[in-house]
Amino acid sequence: MKILRKFCLAVVMFLGLCSLQNLTAEVRYHTVQPGQTLYSISRAYGVTVEAIKAANPQIEGTSIPTGVKLIIPDSTTEPIDMPLVPEVVHGQISDEPRKDTATTSFRPTQDNGSVRTLWDLSDVDHWTDGTLNMAVIMPFNLGAGTAAENKTQMRSVEFYEGVLMAVEEIQSRGRRVTIQAYDTGSESLYSILANPQLMMADVVIAPMEENELRQVADWGERMGTPVISPFNVSTGLIESYEHVFQVNVSKAMLYPQLTEDLLKRFEGYTFVFIADSVGNRKVDPYPALLKEALTEHNVPFRELSYLHPSRLMACDSILGLKEEPLVFVPVTPQAEAMRRMFSGLQHVKILRDARYQEALTKGNASPAGPPKLAMLGYPEWILNTSDFINYYYDLNVYMFSKVYANPFDPELKTFYSNFKKWYGKEPMSLVPKYGILGYDVAKFFFEALSRYGEHMEERLDGQLSDGLQNVFCFDRSMGRGFFNRGFYLVHFTPESTVEKIVVE
């Protein structure tokens, strides 16, 4: 494999020299799009702002009118600090000429120590020259025409933009990084996988569609190259391929860890399952599994079915639960049921607290303090945070989720600020946020490669890492591929703070 990699490097270097000779004879132009600046244009073409200004002496300052045609100098004459990236302009891809495959080598920053002293490399010979090489295969759809293609395009581009931000951070620590970006929207996957340069990748981030993902996974099996799947949730993938890392897994795969955590976290509590009897409501499968586990561990639980919030208001007396710690478990994640449920549960809390205060004034209050109350929330509830956040705080909600970007996190605020500075826009309002997903995934695997080299798959098993939005803790699935068993409990405390708890 290493001999093959060295041979491929020689081929790539030869092809690269030929390409550079051709580029020097070409003059590139760029027509300024709405919202673009010299900074964003320089990032897109891998040249400096000063180089663009030198080639266009008519430019004054850094803001330029839309429609101006700029000469883009030869990038080979300037230090390249960013790879070429499809640029989103008001939801559309700029029609300026781009390469379908963009490869850029990142230079390490100057430091008193060497790369070897900055990073714990187990086998530097895994890389041809100590460079981390990542390939990203995505449907950038540079020629997108339909609404569905535009939607896929925007998500793919934002994911890649996040990858580039991770590259810049790794570069600033003194590592050399090479990024290969391939567009399945303008080039066949067959030709991409046949490209000898792809063989140089240490890891490959695979596209979204499962049929394309499986083709890349087949290639990874033949090459012995780790393939990262950030989007697919099919368990069949990791059962079929040894070198696949599945970042996003189904909720069902997380249920055993969730149950184990809840049994420890709420030891001594009475679990109360609340069913919504109004209409035909979607029922989540987890409460039934939790009931089985509670029965197996001899943990008491109660069940309540209601037609009106007044039933919830009275549930404390109905169940005969005076001072017992309670954890409510709704059996449906739907927002409509939440609206009816929360007011009643909040009233239960008010009644229990008032009863404790009355006992406190009479001198016969429980020495354990006010009656404890908590609630289990679902990943879908993240989408309704702005509508229900006060209820989340009052009811002490613990929401389990594979992803969570805490808006109060200073590091996340810095990321948003840098993202807007780099790309002139905010990340899309989606869950997950694709830009953060790209950043978290790329940073995690860059650091894993730096620590473990070609032994990454052997030593990454069970290693925990908490990102801005994603937690990573990979386990092998029955000796085959890796699945990510890490997730969060997002705790909305009664003190109106948000705590992101990592569960593994």
Solvent accessible surface area in square Angstrom, and as a share of the most:
residue,aa,sasa,rsa
1,M,106,0.47
2,K,81,0.34
3,I,147,0.75
4,L,66,0.33
5,R,14,0.05
6,K,134,0.57
7,F,128,0.53
8,C,3,0.02
9,L,52,0.26
10,A,59,0.46
11,V,41,0.23
12,V,27,0.16
13,M,117,0.52
14,F,130,0.54
15,L,90,0.45
16,G,31,0.30
17,L,108,0.54
18,C,49,0.29
19,S,52,0.33
20,L,73,0.36
21,Q,130,0.58
22,N,96,0.49
23,L,36,0.18
24,T,91,0.53
25,A,91,0.70
26,E,100,0.45
27,V,96,0.55
28,R,56,0.21
29,Y,96,0.37
30,H,0,0.00
31,T,44,0.25
32,V,2,0.01
33,Q,37,0.16
34,P,58,0.36
35,G,71,0.69
36,Q,13,0.06
37,T,58,0.34
38,L,0,0.00
39,Y,72,0.27
40,S,19,0.12
41,I,0,0.00
42,S,6,0.04
43,R,41,0.15
44,A,2,0.02
45,Y,9,0.03
46,G,2,0.02
47,V,3,0.02
48,T,42,0.25
49,V,30,0.17
50,E,123,0.55
51,A,8,0.07
52,I,0,0.00
53,K,68,0.29
54,A,84,0.65
55,A,31,0.24
56,N,3,0.02
57,P,115,0.72
58,Q,115,0.51
59,I,19,0.10
60,E,153,0.69
61,G,45,0.44
62,T,86,0.50
63,S,93,0.60
64,I,22,0.11
65,P,92,0.58
66,T,84,0.49
67,G,46,0.45
68,V,46,0.26
69,K,128,0.54
70,L,0,0.00
71,I,69,0.35
72,I,4,0.02
73,P,25,0.16
74,D,37,0.19
75,S,16,0.10
76,T,56,0.33
77,T,98,0.57
78,E,51,0.23
79,P,82,0.52
80,I,47,0.24
81,D,53,0.27
82,M,3,0.02
83,P,0,0.00
84,L,28,0.14
85,V,11,0.07
86,P,14,0.09
87,E,24,0.11
88,V,22,0.13
89,V,15,0.08
90,H,150,0.67
91,G,14,0.14
92,Q,100,0.44
93,I,26,0.13
94,S,8,0.05
95,D,124,0.64
96,E,21,0.09
97,P,103,0.65
98,R,45,0.17
99,K,109,0.46
100,D,56,0.29
101,T,35,0.20
102,A,5,0.04
103,T,59,0.34
104,T,8,0.04
105,S,55,0.36
106,F,0,0.00
107,R,139,0.51
108,P,43,0.27
109,T,65,0.38
110,Q,175,0.78
111,D,83,0.43
112,N,167,0.85
113,G,31,0.30
114,S,62,0.40
115,V,45,0.26
116,R,142,0.52
117,T,103,0.60
118,L,72,0.36
119,W,26,0.09
120,D,108,0.56
121,L,19,0.10
122,S,47,0.31
123,D,30,0.15
124,V,41,0.24
125,D,98,0.51
126,H,27,0.12
127,W,7,0.03
128,T,52,0.30
129,D,76,0.40
130,G,10,0.10
131,T,12,0.07
132,L,0,0.00
133,N,18,0.09
134,M,0,0.00
135,A,0,0.00
136,V,0,0.00
137,I,0,0.00
138,M,0,0.00
139,P,14,0.09
140,F,3,0.01
141,N,20,0.10
142,L,46,0.23
143,G,73,0.70
144,A,23,0.18
145,G,62,0.60
146,T,79,0.46
147,A,87,0.67
148,A,72,0.56
149,E,69,0.31
150,N,31,0.16
151,K,113,0.48
152,T,41,0.24
153,Q,3,0.02
154,M,58,0.26
155,R,58,0.21
156,S,0,0.00
157,V,0,0.00
158,E,1,0.01
159,F,0,0.00
160,Y,0,0.00
161,E,4,0.02
162,G,0,0.00
163,V,0,0.00
164,L,0,0.00
165,M,13,0.06
166,A,0,0.00
167,V,0,0.00
168,E,62,0.28
169,E,44,0.20
170,I,0,0.00
171,Q,28,0.12
172,S,61,0.39
173,R,89,0.32
174,G,1,0.01
175,R,0,0.00
176,R,81,0.29
177,V,0,0.00
178,T,17,0.10
179,I,0,0.00
180,Q,0,0.00
181,A,4,0.03
182,Y,0,0.00
183,D,1,0.01
184,T,22,0.13
185,G,39,0.38
186,S,57,0.37
187,E,49,0.22
188,S,66,0.42
189,L,16,0.08
190,Y,179,0.68
191,S,43,0.28
192,I,0,0.00
193,L,23,0.11
194,A,62,0.48
195,N,40,0.20
196,P,47,0.29
197,Q,36,0.16
198,L,0,0.00
199,M,41,0.18
200,M,11,0.05
201,A,0,0.00
202,D,3,0.01
203,V,0,0.00
204,V,0,0.00
205,I,0,0.00
206,A,0,0.00
207,P,2,0.01
208,M,41,0.18
209,E,108,0.49
210,E,64,0.29
211,N,98,0.50
212,E,35,0.16
213,L,0,0.00
214,R,71,0.26
215,Q,78,0.35
216,V,0,0.00
217,A,1,0.00
218,D,60,0.31
219,W,4,0.02
220,G,0,0.00
221,E,55,0.25
222,R,159,0.58
223,M,34,0.15
224,G,40,0.38
225,T,4,0.03
226,P,15,0.10
227,V,0,0.00
228,I,0,0.00
229,S,1,0.01
230,P,3,0.02
231,F,33,0.14
232,N,19,0.10
233,V,70,0.40
234,S,34,0.22
235,T,53,0.31
236,G,25,0.24
237,L,0,0.00
238,I,1,0.01
239,E,85,0.38
240,S,52,0.34
241,Y,23,0.09
242,E,64,0.29
243,H,30,0.13
244,V,1,0.00
245,F,0,0.00
246,Q,0,0.00
247,V,8,0.05
248,N,41,0.21
249,V,1,0.01
250,S,32,0.21
251,K,50,0.21
252,A,64,0.49
253,M,43,0.19
254,L,1,0.01
255,Y,11,0.04
256,P,90,0.57
257,Q,28,0.13
258,L,1,0.00
259,T,18,0.10
260,E,99,0.44
261,D,25,0.13
262,L,2,0.01
263,L,34,0.17
264,K,143,0.61
265,R,85,0.31
266,F,7,0.03
267,E,141,0.63
268,G,66,0.63
269,Y,34,0.13
270,T,6,0.04
271,F,2,0.01
272,V,0,0.00
273,F,2,0.01
274,I,0,0.00
275,A,34,0.27
276,D,14,0.07
277,S,47,0.31
278,V,46,0.26
279,G,60,0.57
280,N,151,0.78
281,R,56,0.20
282,K,118,0.50
283,V,96,0.55
284,D,3,0.02
285,P,85,0.54
286,Y,0,0.00
287,P,3,0.02
288,A,59,0.46
289,L,81,0.40
290,L,0,0.00
291,K,47,0.20
292,E,116,0.52
293,A,16,0.12
294,L,0,0.00
295,T,88,0.51
296,E,136,0.61
297,H,103,0.46
298,N,139,0.71
299,V,36,0.20
300,P,85,0.53
301,F,58,0.24
302,R,88,0.32
303,E,106,0.47
304,L,9,0.04
305,S,54,0.35
306,Y,1,0.00
307,L,120,0.60
308,H,108,0.48
309,P,25,0.16
310,S,56,0.36
311,R,98,0.36
312,L,0,0.00
313,M,72,0.32
314,A,41,0.32
315,C,1,0.01
316,D,6,0.03
317,S,72,0.47
318,I,93,0.47
319,L,28,0.14
320,G,44,0.42
321,L,0,0.00
322,K,100,0.42
323,E,80,0.36
324,E,64,0.29
325,P,40,0.25
326,L,1,0.01
327,V,1,0.01
328,F,0,0.00
329,V,1,0.00
330,P,0,0.00
331,V,14,0.08
332,T,1,0.00
333,P,7,0.04
334,Q,59,0.26
335,A,28,0.22
336,E,84,0.38
337,A,0,0.00
338,M,0,0.00
339,R,135,0.49
340,R,49,0.18
341,M,0,0.00
342,F,0,0.00
343,S,45,0.29
344,G,0,0.00
345,L,0,0.00
346,Q,45,0.20
347,H,67,0.30
348,V,0,0.00
349,K,55,0.23
350,I,100,0.51
351,L,76,0.38
352,R,4,0.02
353,D,44,0.23
354,A,55,0.43
355,R,79,0.29
356,Y,22,0.08
357,Q,97,0.43
358,E,94,0.42
359,A,23,0.18
360,L,92,0.46
361,T,117,0.68
362,K,136,0.58
363,G,69,0.67
364,N,106,0.54
365,A,25,0.20
366,S,36,0.24
367,P,142,0.89
368,A,85,0.66
369,G,18,0.17
370,P,78,0.49
371,P,16,0.10
372,K,111,0.47
373,L,16,0.08
374,A,0,0.00
375,M,0,0.00
376,L,1,0.00
377,G,0,0.00
378,Y,0,0.00
379,P,27,0.17
380,E,58,0.26
381,W,0,0.00
382,I,24,0.12
383,L,125,0.62
384,N,27,0.14
385,T,29,0.17
386,S,100,0.65
387,D,95,0.49
388,F,10,0.04
389,I,43,0.22
390,N,108,0.56
391,Y,59,0.23
392,Y,0,0.00
393,Y,23,0.09
394,D,53,0.27
395,L,0,0.00
396,N,25,0.13
397,V,0,0.00
398,Y,23,0.09
399,M,0,0.00
400,F,1,0.00
401,S,4,0.02
402,K,48,0.21
403,V,24,0.14
404,Y,14,0.05
405,A,21,0.16
406,N,18,0.09
407,P,74,0.47
408,F,118,0.49
409,D,35,0.18
410,P,101,0.63
411,E,121,0.54
412,L,2,0.01
413,K,113,0.48
414,T,76,0.44
415,F,8,0.03
416,Y,52,0.20
417,S,71,0.46
418,N,48,0.25
419,F,0,0.00
420,K,107,0.45
421,K,130,0.55
422,W,19,0.07
423,Y,39,0.15
424,G,58,0.56
425,K,50,0.21
426,E,101,0.45
427,P,12,0.08
428,M,44,0.20
429,S,109,0.70
430,L,52,0.26
431,V,77,0.44
432,P,38,0.24
433,K,44,0.19
434,Y,24,0.09
435,G,0,0.00
436,I,0,0.00
437,L,5,0.03
438,G,0,0.00
439,Y,22,0.08
440,D,5,0.02
441,V,0,0.00
442,A,0,0.00
443,K,52,0.22
444,F,15,0.06
445,F,0,0.00
446,F,0,0.00
447,E,22,0.10
448,A,2,0.02
449,L,3,0.01
450,S,0,0.00
451,R,115,0.42
452,Y,37,0.14
453,G,0,0.00
454,E,65,0.29
455,H,51,0.23
456,M,3,0.01
457,E,27,0.12
458,E,125,0.56
459,R,115,0.42
460,L,4,0.02
461,D,69,0.36
462,G,31,0.29
463,Q,82,0.37
464,L,80,0.40
465,S,36,0.23
466,D,74,0.39
467,G,23,0.23
468,L,15,0.07
469,Q,4,0.02
470,N,6,0.03
471,V,1,0.01
472,F,1,0.01
473,C,0,0.00
474,F,1,0.00
475,D,33,0.17
476,R,71,0.26
477,S,13,0.09
478,M,158,0.70
479,G,52,0.50
480,R,86,0.31
481,G,0,0.00
482,F,0,0.00
483,F,30,0.13
484,N,8,0.04
485,R,46,0.17
486,G,2,0.02
487,F,0,0.00
488,Y,0,0.00
489,L,0,0.00
490,V,0,0.00
491,H,18,0.08
492,F,0,0.00
493,T,14,0.08
494,P,73,0.46
495,E,131,0.59
496,S,67,0.43
497,T,74,0.43
498,V,23,0.13
499,E,82,0.37
500,K,46,0.20
501,I,30,0.15
502,V,43,0.25
503,V,9,0.05
504,E,89,0.40
